[in-house]
Amino acid sequence: MIDLTLSVTVGMADTMMVAQAGEAAVSGVSVINNIQNLLVYILQAFGTGGSVVASQLLGKGEKEKASHSASQLLIISLLFSVSFSAIFLVLRHQTVRVIYGTLEKDVFDSAILYFIPILISMPFLAVQTSSAALARAMGKSSITMYASLIVNAINIVGNYILVHFFSLGALGVGIASLASRIVGALIMFIFLLNKKRVIYLEAPWKWKFDFKMIKLIFKIALPSGIENGMFHLGKILISSTVAGLGTSAIAADAVLNNLAGFANIPASAIGMASVTVIGQCCGAHEFDQVRYYTRKLMLWAYITMGVLGIIMFIICPYLVAIYNLNPNTATLALQVTRVNFVMGVIFWPFAFAFANVLRATGDVKYTMLCSCLSMWIFRVVLSRIFAINLHLGLQGIYFGMYADWLCRIACFTIRYSTGKWRTKAIV
């Protein structure tokens, strides 16, 4: 939880710091964050694939194979991130125009400035994300926490210097994020080079493609990547609808995404932990322990998220005030964010954290199918109907999202209750 809190704070710091440069800068950072999140979650899918494979191998007692899977995970993550960054660096202007149409000029300029260092940082983020997933797979989540603490400090100090002293606005927070990701990648990479670890990396010059192991990782990563990719592609399409509602709606949406990301941390962290716990239980074929730890993990997800959600609901006016919005935008942000806190506490853990239990067992195709269908039917189509046709504005966007959550809960709980996940272990 501490690790994830620090990671989320990086994004919050970007938005809060750039708010000092005005709403156009906030909106510019927000629209690019929607694009970069597409890659971030695909990288996390690779990390999930690698950590599920490593966890199940550790549960089975095959430590050497678990270490071998680590280098294969790094290879595919780096290849993907470098290719993605190169393509979008060349097509950055066209990408923003295609997705968001005609933005106000100052918003568009801020978005492009922020986009450049963010794209350059992606290969470093790939190394950091994959290495962190492997560290968690062997129960060493404390190192990812310390790395996040250092990354956060660099990012926040960099933001302050580049925005306040050099007046670089959106470009400044992008450069600070780049610097912090470089350091984070180096820390995690060096950590995994130590051969005394349960899982360690071979020297990079010894890396070779092992297509059998890559296929095993992709068995988890590909469905998860498609699921996450489709999910965030849908979010990008929704953000284009939000962009059509005006700069005020974009800024309010950015605030909600920041604060909701923080409120969801307890359940997100427990969802990440469940990949290691449930993965190792499945590798050992201890299915009674899967059910025991699932109940325990979900209970704590609700308790911790409930406590944090209540606190954030009460202090929400003060949190929104940090973003330095005009009165109308601040009122809109407060309304949609408070509703989101209530709905999140009730539904978010089962809609998202619980899905990681199924993924850890290897039952990823089912979660992919349910998530993609639910995303496109409810979150994309229904939210547009609510926002545009029924004139509910930004709140309508989120009504469609809540319908998506309910559909996911129904699909995942039914699947878990049938016990079909017992047959999906990949190791």
C-alpha positions as CSV (number, residue, x, y, z in Angstrom):
1,M,0.0,0.0,0.0
2,I,2.8,2.4,0.8
3,D,4.5,1.6,-2.5
4,L,1.3,2.2,-4.5
5,T,0.6,5.4,-2.5
6,L,4.0,6.8,-3.4
7,S,3.5,5.8,-7.1
8,V,0.1,7.4,-7.3
9,T,1.5,10.5,-5.7
10,V,3.8,11.0,-8.6
11,G,0.8,11.6,-10.9
12,M,-0.9,13.7,-8.3
13,A,2.2,15.8,-7.9
14,D,2.3,16.4,-11.6
15,T,-1.2,17.7,-11.8
16,M,-1.0,19.8,-8.6
17,M,2.3,21.4,-9.5
18,V,1.2,22.2,-13.1
19,A,-2.0,23.7,-11.7
20,Q,0.1,26.7,-10.8
21,A,0.5,27.3,-14.6
22,G,-3.3,27.4,-15.2
23,E,-6.2,25.2,-16.2
24,A,-4.8,24.8,-19.8
25,A,-1.7,23.2,-18.4
26,V,-3.7,20.9,-16.1
27,S,-5.9,19.9,-19.1
28,G,-2.8,19.3,-21.3
29,V,-1.2,17.0,-18.7
30,S,-4.6,15.2,-18.2
31,V,-5.2,14.3,-21.9
32,I,-1.6,12.9,-22.2
33,N,-2.0,10.9,-19.0
34,N,-5.0,9.2,-20.6
35,I,-2.8,8.2,-23.5
36,Q,0.3,7.2,-21.5
37,N,-1.9,5.1,-19.2
38,L,-2.7,2.9,-22.2
39,L,1.0,1.9,-22.3
40,V,1.4,1.8,-18.5
41,Y,-1.4,-0.7,-18.1
42,I,-0.1,-2.9,-21.0
43,L,3.3,-2.9,-19.3
44,Q,1.6,-3.9,-16.1
45,A,-0.1,-6.7,-18.0
46,F,3.4,-7.9,-18.9
47,G,4.4,-7.6,-15.3
48,T,1.3,-9.5,-14.2
49,G,2.1,-12.3,-16.7
50,G,5.7,-12.5,-15.5
51,S,4.7,-12.4,-11.8
52,V,2.0,-15.1,-12.2
53,V,4.5,-17.4,-14.0
54,A,7.2,-16.7,-11.4
55,S,4.8,-17.1,-8.5
56,Q,3.4,-20.4,-9.7
57,L,7.0,-21.7,-10.4
58,L,8.0,-20.7,-6.9
59,G,4.9,-22.4,-5.5
60,K,6.0,-25.5,-7.4
61,G,9.6,-25.2,-6.0
62,E,11.3,-24.5,-9.4
63,K,13.4,-21.4,-8.5
64,E,15.8,-21.6,-11.4
65,K,13.0,-21.5,-13.9
66,A,11.4,-18.6,-12.0
67,S,14.7,-16.6,-12.4
68,H,14.9,-17.5,-16.1
69,S,11.4,-16.2,-16.6
70,A,12.6,-12.8,-15.2
71,S,15.0,-12.1,-18.1
72,Q,12.3,-13.1,-20.6
73,L,9.9,-10.6,-19.0
74,L,12.5,-7.8,-19.3
75,I,13.2,-8.6,-22.9
76,I,9.6,-8.4,-24.1
77,S,8.8,-5.3,-21.9
78,L,11.7,-3.4,-23.3
79,L,11.0,-4.4,-27.0
80,F,7.4,-3.3,-26.6
81,S,8.1,0.0,-24.8
82,V,10.9,1.1,-27.1
83,S,8.8,0.4,-30.2
84,F,5.8,2.3,-28.7
85,S,7.9,5.3,-27.8
86,A,9.6,5.6,-31.2
87,I,6.3,5.4,-33.1
88,F,4.5,7.9,-31.0
89,L,7.4,10.4,-30.8
90,V,7.1,10.7,-34.6
91,L,3.3,10.8,-34.6
92,R,2.7,12.8,-31.4
93,H,0.9,15.7,-33.0
94,Q,-1.3,13.4,-35.1
95,T,-2.1,11.2,-32.1
96,V,-3.4,14.0,-30.0
97,R,-5.5,15.5,-32.9
98,V,-7.0,12.1,-33.9
99,I,-8.0,11.3,-30.3
100,Y,-9.2,14.7,-29.0
101,G,-10.1,16.5,-32.2
102,T,-9.8,20.3,-31.9
103,L,-8.5,21.3,-28.5
104,E,-8.0,24.8,-27.5
105,K,-4.5,25.9,-28.7
106,D,-3.0,26.4,-25.2
107,V,-4.3,23.0,-24.1
108,F,-2.9,21.3,-27.2
109,D,0.5,23.1,-26.8
110,S,0.8,22.0,-23.2
111,A,-0.1,18.4,-24.1
112,I,2.6,18.1,-26.8
113,L,5.3,19.6,-24.5
114,Y,4.4,17.1,-21.8
115,F,4.1,14.2,-24.2
116,I,7.8,14.3,-25.4
117,P,9.6,13.5,-22.1
118,I,6.8,11.1,-21.1
119,L,7.4,9.0,-24.3
120,I,11.2,9.0,-23.7
121,S,10.6,7.7,-20.2
122,M,8.6,4.7,-21.2
123,P,11.5,2.1,-21.6
124,F,12.7,3.1,-18.2
125,L,9.2,2.7,-16.8
126,A,9.1,-0.8,-18.5
127,V,12.2,-1.9,-16.6
128,Q,10.9,-0.5,-13.3
129,T,7.4,-2.0,-13.7
130,S,8.6,-5.5,-14.7
131,S,11.3,-5.6,-12.0
132,A,8.8,-4.4,-9.3
133,A,6.4,-7.2,-10.3
134,L,9.2,-9.8,-10.0
135,A,10.2,-8.4,-6.6
136,R,6.6,-8.7,-5.4
137,A,6.4,-12.3,-6.8
138,M,9.2,-13.3,-4.4
139,G,7.7,-11.4,-1.4
140,K,10.2,-8.5,-1.6
141,S,7.7,-5.7,-1.9
142,S,9.7,-3.5,0.5
143,I,12.3,-2.7,-2.2
144,T,9.6,-1.4,-4.5
145,M,8.4,0.8,-1.7
146,Y,11.9,2.3,-1.1
147,A,12.3,2.8,-4.8
148,S,9.0,4.6,-5.0
149,L,10.0,6.8,-2.1
150,I,13.2,7.9,-4.0
151,V,11.3,8.3,-7.3
152,N,8.6,10.4,-5.6
153,A,11.2,12.7,-4.0
154,I,13.0,13.3,-7.3
155,N,9.7,13.9,-9.1
156,I,8.3,16.4,-6.6
157,V,11.6,18.3,-6.2
158,G,12.0,18.3,-9.9
159,N,8.4,19.6,-10.4
160,Y,8.9,22.4,-7.9
161,I,12.2,23.6,-9.5
162,L,11.2,23.3,-13.1
163,V,7.7,24.8,-12.7
164,H,8.3,27.5,-10.1
165,F,11.9,28.6,-10.9
166,F,12.1,27.9,-14.6
167,S,8.4,28.3,-15.5
168,L,8.4,25.3,-17.8
169,G,4.8,24.3,-17.0
170,A,3.7,21.0,-18.5
171,L,7.2,20.4,-20.0
172,G,8.8,20.8,-16.6
173,V,6.6,18.1,-14.9
174,G,7.3,15.8,-17.9
175,I,11.1,16.2,-17.5
176,A,10.8,15.6,-13.7
177,S,8.8,12.4,-14.4
178,L,11.5,11.3,-16.9
179,A,14.3,11.8,-14.4
180,S,12.5,9.9,-11.7
181,R,11.7,7.0,-13.9
182,I,15.4,6.6,-15.0
183,V,16.4,6.4,-11.3
184,G,13.6,4.0,-10.5
185,A,14.6,1.7,-13.3
186,L,18.3,1.7,-12.2
187,I,17.4,0.9,-8.6
188,M,15.1,-2.1,-9.5
189,F,17.4,-3.4,-12.2
190,I,20.4,-3.4,-9.9
191,F,18.3,-5.1,-7.1
192,L,17.5,-8.0,-9.4
193,L,21.1,-8.6,-10.6
194,N,21.9,-9.9,-7.1
195,K,22.1,-13.7,-7.5
196,K,21.4,-14.2,-3.8
197,R,17.7,-13.3,-4.5
198,V,15.1,-16.0,-4.9
199,I,14.5,-14.5,-8.3
200,Y,17.4,-12.8,-10.0
201,L,18.3,-11.5,-13.5
202,E,21.0,-13.0,-15.6
203,A,23.6,-10.5,-16.9
204,P,22.0,-8.6,-19.9
205,W,24.7,-9.8,-22.4
206,K,23.6,-13.4,-21.6
207,W,20.0,-12.8,-22.4
208,K,18.6,-15.0,-25.1
209,F,15.1,-15.5,-26.4
210,D,13.4,-18.5,-24.8
211,F,10.2,-18.8,-26.8
212,K,8.7,-21.5,-24.6
213,M,9.0,-19.3,-21.6
214,I,7.8,-16.2,-23.5
215,K,4.8,-18.2,-24.6
216,L,4.1,-19.1,-21.0
217,I,4.3,-15.4,-20.0
218,F,2.2,-14.4,-22.9
219,K,-0.5,-16.9,-21.9
220,I,-1.2,-14.6,-19.0
221,A,0.1,-11.3,-20.4
222,L,-1.6,-11.3,-23.8
223,P,-5.2,-11.6,-22.5
224,S,-4.4,-9.2,-19.6
225,G,-2.7,-6.8,-22.1
226,I,-5.7,-7.0,-24.5
227,E,-8.0,-6.4,-21.5
228,N,-6.0,-3.5,-20.2
229,G,-5.4,-2.1,-23.6
230,M,-9.1,-2.2,-24.6
231,F,-10.0,-0.8,-21.2
232,H,-7.8,2.2,-21.6
233,L,-8.6,2.7,-25.3
234,G,-12.2,3.0,-24.1
235,K,-11.1,5.5,-21.5
236,I,-9.3,7.5,-24.2
237,L,-12.5,7.5,-26.3
238,I,-14.4,8.6,-23.2
239,S,-11.9,11.3,-22.5
240,S,-12.5,12.6,-26.1
241,T,-16.2,12.9,-25.1
242,V,-15.1,14.7,-21.9
243,A,-13.0,17.1,-24.1
244,G,-16.1,18.0,-26.0
245,L,-17.7,19.1,-22.8
246,G,-15.1,21.9,-22.4
247,T,-12.0,22.8,-20.5
248,S,-13.9,22.9,-17.2
249,A,-15.0,19.3,-17.6
250,I,-11.5,18.2,-18.6
251,A,-10.0,19.8,-15.5
252,A,-12.7,18.4,-13.2
253,D,-12.2,15.0,-14.7
254,A,-8.4,15.3,-14.1
255,V,-9.0,16.1,-10.4
256,L,-11.4,13.1,-10.0
257,N,-9.0,10.7,-11.7
258,N,-6.2,11.9,-9.3
259,L,-8.2,11.6,-6.2
260,A,-10.0,8.4,-7.1
261,G,-6.6,6.8,-7.9
262,F,-5.6,7.7,-4.3
263,A,-8.8,6.4,-2.8
264,N,-8.5,3.1,-4.6
265,I,-5.0,2.4,-3.4
266,P,-5.9,-0.1,-0.6
267,A,-7.9,-2.4,-2.9
268,S,-5.4,-1.9,-5.7
269,A,-2.5,-2.9,-3.4
270,I,-4.4,-6.0,-2.1
271,G,-5.2,-6.9,-5.7
272,M,-1.5,-6.8,-6.6
273,A,-0.6,-8.8,-3.5
274,S,-3.2,-11.4,-4.4
275,V,-1.2,-12.2,-7.6
276,T,1.7,-13.4,-5.4
277,V,-0.4,-15.1,-2.7
278,I,-2.9,-16.9,-5.0
279,G,-0.3,-17.6,-7.6
280,Q,1.9,-19.5,-5.2
281,C,-1.1,-21.4,-3.8
282,C,-2.1,-22.5,-7.3
283,G,1.4,-23.5,-8.1
284,A,1.3,-25.8,-5.1
285,H,-2.2,-26.9,-6.0
286,E,-3.5,-25.8,-2.6
287,F,-7.0,-24.8,-3.7
288,D,-8.5,-24.6,-0.2
289,Q,-5.9,-22.0,0.6
290,V,-6.9,-20.0,-2.5
291,R,-10.4,-19.7,-1.1
292,Y,-9.2,-18.9,2.4
293,Y,-6.8,-16.1,1.3
294,T,-9.3,-14.8,-1.2
295,R,-11.9,-14.2,1.6
296,K,-9.2,-12.7,3.8
297,L,-7.8,-10.4,1.1
298,M,-11.2,-9.1,0.0
299,L,-12.3,-8.5,3.6
300,W,-9.2,-6.3,4.2
301,A,-9.7,-4.6,0.8
302,Y,-13.2,-3.4,1.9
303,I,-12.1,-2.4,5.4
304,T,-9.1,-0.3,4.3
305,M,-10.8,1.2,1.3
306,G,-13.9,2.0,3.4
307,V,-11.9,3.9,6.1
308,L,-9.9,5.9,3.5
309,G,-13.0,6.6,1.4
310,I,-14.9,8.1,4.4
311,I,-12.0,10.3,5.3
312,M,-11.5,11.5,1.7
313,F,-15.3,12.2,1.4
314,I,-15.2,14.5,4.4
315,I,-12.1,16.4,3.4
316,C,-12.9,16.5,-0.3
317,P,-13.5,20.3,-0.5
318,Y,-10.0,20.9,0.9
319,L,-8.5,18.4,-1.6
320,V,-10.2,20.0,-4.6
321,A,-9.0,23.4,-3.4
322,I,-5.4,22.3,-3.8
323,Y,-5.9,22.3,-7.6
324,N,-6.4,26.0,-7.9
325,L,-9.5,25.7,-10.1
326,N,-12.1,28.5,-10.8
327,P,-15.3,28.3,-8.7
328,N,-17.5,26.6,-11.4
329,T,-14.9,23.9,-12.2
330,A,-14.2,23.4,-8.5
331,T,-17.9,22.8,-7.8
332,L,-18.2,20.3,-10.6
333,A,-15.1,18.5,-9.4
334,L,-16.4,18.3,-5.9
335,Q,-19.8,16.9,-7.0
336,V,-18.4,14.1,-9.3
337,T,-15.6,13.2,-6.9
338,R,-17.8,12.7,-3.8
339,V,-20.2,10.5,-5.7
340,N,-17.2,8.5,-7.0
341,F,-15.9,8.0,-3.4
342,V,-19.2,6.5,-2.3
343,M,-19.6,4.2,-5.3
344,G,-15.9,3.2,-5.1
345,V,-16.1,2.0,-1.5
346,I,-19.2,-0.1,-2.3
347,F,-18.2,-1.6,-5.6
348,W,-14.6,-1.1,-6.7
349,P,-12.8,-3.9,-4.7
350,F,-15.0,-6.6,-6.3
351,A,-15.0,-5.0,-9.7
352,F,-11.2,-4.8,-10.0
353,A,-9.1,-6.3,-7.1
354,F,-11.1,-9.5,-7.2
355,A,-10.3,-9.9,-10.9
356,N,-6.6,-10.4,-9.9
357,V,-7.5,-13.5,-8.0
358,L,-8.8,-15.1,-11.2
359,R,-5.8,-13.9,-13.1
360,A,-3.4,-15.4,-10.6
361,T,-5.1,-18.8,-11.1
362,G,-4.5,-18.5,-14.8
363,D,-8.1,-17.8,-15.7
364,V,-7.3,-14.7,-17.8
365,K,-9.3,-15.3,-20.9
366,Y,-12.5,-15.2,-19.0
367,T,-11.6,-11.9,-17.2
368,M,-10.5,-10.4,-20.6
369,L,-13.8,-11.3,-22.3
370,C,-16.0,-10.0,-19.5
371,S,-14.0,-6.8,-19.0
372,C,-13.9,-5.9,-22.6
373,L,-17.5,-6.5,-23.3
374,S,-18.6,-4.7,-20.1
375,M,-16.2,-1.8,-21.0
376,W,-17.6,-1.2,-24.5
377,I,-21.2,-1.8,-23.8
378,F,-21.6,0.2,-20.6
379,R,-18.6,2.5,-20.0
380,V,-18.2,3.7,-23.7
381,V,-21.6,3.5,-25.2
382,L,-23.8,4.1,-22.2
383,S,-21.7,6.9,-20.7
384,R,-22.0,8.8,-24.0
385,I,-25.7,8.3,-24.0
386,F,-26.0,9.6,-20.5
387,A,-23.6,12.6,-21.1
388,I,-24.7,13.8,-24.5
389,N,-28.2,12.4,-25.3
390,L,-29.6,12.8,-21.7
391,H,-27.6,16.0,-21.1
392,L,-26.1,14.8,-17.8
393,G,-22.6,16.1,-18.7
394,L,-19.6,14.9,-16.8
395,Q,-21.7,13.1,-14.2
396,G,-23.3,11.0,-17.0
397,I,-19.8,9.8,-18.0
398,Y,-19.4,8.3,-14.5
399,F,-23.0,6.8,-14.4
400,G,-21.9,4.7,-17.4
401,M,-18.7,3.7,-15.5
402,Y,-20.7,2.6,-12.5
403,A,-22.8,0.3,-14.7
404,D,-19.6,-1.2,-16.0
405,W,-18.5,-2.0,-12.4
406,L,-21.7,-3.8,-11.6
407,C,-21.4,-5.9,-14.7
408,R,-17.9,-6.9,-13.8
409,I,-18.9,-7.9,-10.3
410,A,-21.6,-10.2,-11.6
411,C,-19.3,-11.9,-14.1
412,F,-16.4,-12.4,-11.7
413,T,-18.4,-13.6,-8.7
414,I,-20.3,-16.1,-10.8
415,R,-17.1,-17.5,-12.3
416,Y,-15.4,-17.8,-8.9
417,S,-18.4,-19.6,-7.4
418,T,-18.3,-22.3,-10.2
419,G,-14.8,-23.3,-9.3
420,K,-13.7,-23.5,-13.0
421,W,-10.6,-21.5,-12.2
422,R,-9.1,-24.7,-10.6
423,T,-8.4,-26.1,-14.1
424,K,-6.6,-23.0,-15.4
425,A,-3.1,-23.2,-13.6
426,I,-0.4,-22.6,-16.3
427,V,2.4,-24.3,-14.4
